[in-house]
């Protein structure tokens, strides 16, 4: 089980790192936050989520129906959650980075690596748990 957890977090960390790296090379346009909401943990725990919805037009396509983006992020602490929510309030103009080949692939901050760091930490913890279990059981036969 811990090996699968490790693999999941390792894959997520790699995907997150590669996405951020690609997104830094994308063009950007101005957009606007249309919705920003704090989503408390359903069981009242300290962590929470933020749902941010935004609209933007690209030079290639700017009709009346603006393509949008949404970011739903779960934070481990309410402090980080509230900071993210304060950073992107509704009505705020933002810079949206988008993939010219697929405008639905977009982001607000390609330099934010906090998600990648969290996945790396979780992958390391999971790997240590797997190693501890293997050592305590006498290794792999």
N, C-alpha and C positions, 0 to 999 in steps of 0.2 A: 504494500500500500504506500509506504513512504517513498519507494522507488518511483511509483507512478506520480506521486505528488511532486517529487523532485523534477521528473521529466516535464510535467506540466508547467512548473514555474520556470524551468530553464528555457523551454520553448517560448513562453510568454515574454521572458526577458530578451531573447534574441529577436523576436518579432518587434517588440517595442523599440529596441535599439535601432534596428534596420529602418523602421517607419520614421523615427525621428531624423535619422541620417538622410533619408530620401527627401523628407519634407523640408529640410533646410535648403535644398536646391530648387524647390518649387517657387514659382512667382507668387506674389501676394497682391491682394486688392483690399479695399476698404469694405467693411461690412458693419452690421449693427446687431447687437444682442437684442432679441425679441422677447426672450423669457429667461429667467434665472431663478431657480428655486432650490432651497435647502430641503433635503429629503432625510428626515430622521430615521435612525435604525428602527425597524419594526418592533424589536424587543427592548427598546429603550437603552441600548448599550451606548458607550461613549462615542462610537464612530457614526458617521452619517455620509450621505451622498449629496452631490450637486448635479442638477440637470440644467445645462445651458443650451439654449436654442438660438441660432443666429442665421441671418440671411446675408447673401452677397451676390454680386454680379461679376462675371468675368468679361474681359473684352470680347471673347468669342460668343458669348451668349448673355444678353441682358434684356430679356423680355419682361413683361409685367409679372411673370411668374418666376420669382427669384429662387434659385437653388439655395437650399439651406444646409446647415450642419447642426449636429447636436453632439454634445459631449456629456456622458453620464459617468461620473467618477465617484468611486467609493473611497473614502479616506479613513485612515486608522484612528485619527484623533479628530475631535470636533474643532480644535483650534485650526488645523490645516484646512478642514472643510469650510469653516467660516471665512478663512483668509481667501480661499479660491472663490467663494461666493461674492465677497467684497470686491475682488479683482475684476469680475465680469458681471456687473449689475445690468438689469434690463435697461435699454436705451443707450448704452455705451457704444461708441464707434470703436471697432477693433480692426486689426490687421488679420486677414484670413489667408493662410497659405493653402494653395490647392494644386492638385495634380492636373496639368493641362490635358492629359489623356483621359482622365476620369474625375470630373469636378466633384463627384460625391466623396472622393477621397481628399479630405481637407482637415486642417487643424488650426487652432488659434495660436499655439506657442510651440514650435518645433524644437525649441531649446530646453523645454521643461523635461528633465530626465527623472523626476521623482518617481514616476511609475516604473521605469526601468530599474532604478535602484531598489525599489521595494521587491520586485520580482527576483533580482539577483540575491538579495538577502534571504528571501524565502527559499530559493533554490539551494543556497549554501546550508541553511538550517536543515532542510530536508536531506541533503547529502550527508551531513554530519549524523543525522538520526539513522540513516541507512547504514553508515559505517559503524556506528555504535552497536546497532542490532547485529550486524555481521560479526563484529569482534566478540560480543557477548555470547554468540552462538557458536563460536569456534571457527568462523570464516565460512567460505563457500566450499562445498565438497565437489 
